[in-house]
Structures are given as structure tokens and as C-alpha cells.
Amino acid sequence: GTSRQIPQTIIIGVRKGGTRALLEMLDIHPNIVVAATEVHFFDWDENYVKGMDWYRNLMPFSYGNQITIEKTPGYFTSPQAPERIHDMNSSIKLLLILRDPTERVISDYTQVYYNRVESHKPVQLFEDIVIKNGVLNTKYKAIQRSLYDVHMEKWLKHFSLDQIHIVDGNTLIKDPLPELQKVERFLNLPSRIMSSNFYFNQTKGFYCIRSDGRERCLHESKGRPHPLVNSTVLEQLYSYFREHNAKFYRMVNHSFDWH
């Protein structure tokens, strides 16, 4: 009685915002099934041309009462993804998880840094990438990805605000349950995720998941220590994002506790 369904909900981003944590925590819910990998269907042309059947075949089997969810953080910043997703299903529900833009930039750098170290490639200090000739390097991709207002504008051309639920990534890490209960309500699902599904792991410094008699923490690549960043550089980043954040708050009728 199961079949593969095109997702009724997509986690569209943002990269290093907590998309993996959100997906794995939602996977606790009996009415949710999740795609195992990031599909990159709507943001990579070479995948999009393979068509909807190819996309559907990457989804898990589900029952009629279950919602299929996939997450690809690259969708949020992709110029093509909003229109392509709208073409597939104009009434789809979207989940967007965001965190403080400066923290997100540092986390983005940290991931690339560790990947380069593991591949024995040369690495640069954070400050040497972010500052060029004494000024902020706003062309740095990690900074561009944190301009939430710029990207949100593209999504709001195709979807109404009530189709996009914003999850606070900073809160999800500190206190997951309230954020997940908001998602349950947004997806019109019965309340099934409980505080007993989480326990705080002192070693990792964040919550792990307990469900179906099993305990699991996020991959070891999550929660890596960030570099200590020069306070002057931090202030330049805060200052740069301030106006973009204010614009984003107005767009979504909601404020966040960001610098």
C-alpha cells in the first residue's frame, strides 16, 4: 500500500542553517517520511532536465497519510528553484530554516575549511577571505548566501508568505520542541513529537534524538568548533547585515534575535 510521492513539503534552505537537524527531527513524526539525500533537483540544471519521474524515484515509499519531505539547502539561493518548484506544485508548503547571518557565514567557512584540510588542500584564514584591501569582501559567496532579503524576494514572487514557514535555527538547537511543534501545526499534522524524543548531549553541546527505542546524534561534522574571529571583522559583518536583516524582518512580518 505504499508508493513514491513527489514531496508535499520541501526544506528549501538555508545552507548551514540547520537543515539536517530539522529533517532528522521531523523524521520522528509517524506521518512524515524523508528523502535520504539532498536531491538538488530544482537548483542543478543537469538534474532538472532528467524530469519529474527521475525526481519521484529518489523519494522514499510512503503511505497515503504520510507527507514526503526532501531538503536541499541550495534551493533558497538558487535563481531557478522558486519558479521550478511553483511549476511542480503551486500550493506546496515550504520550510526555511535560518540562523544569524554572521554565524551562518562563519559556519559556511568552517565547513569548507575542514573539507579542504581533509582533502589536503591549502586553507586561508577567515579574515583573509572576508576582508580584501581593508574592506568587507561582499562578493564572498558565504556572505552572499546570508543576504536573506535578496533571496526571499525571489520566493515571494512565486509563493505567498503563508506557504513558507520560517524555522529559527538558533532556537532549534537550544530548544527543539517548540520549533518542531510550530512545524507540525504548519503542516496540519497531529502533535506527535514530544520532549522525550530529545536528550542533551553534553559532549556535543546540542540535542540528540531518541525515537523507536534508538538514540542518534547528528553527524560528527555538525557542531564543529568555529574559528575565533577578530572582533573588528565581526562588527563589520554585523554592520553589513543589519540593513538586510531589517528589510527581511519587514518582508516576513517577524523579527529574529540576530546581531
Disulfide bonds with the S-S distance in Angstrom:
Cys208-Cys217 1.88
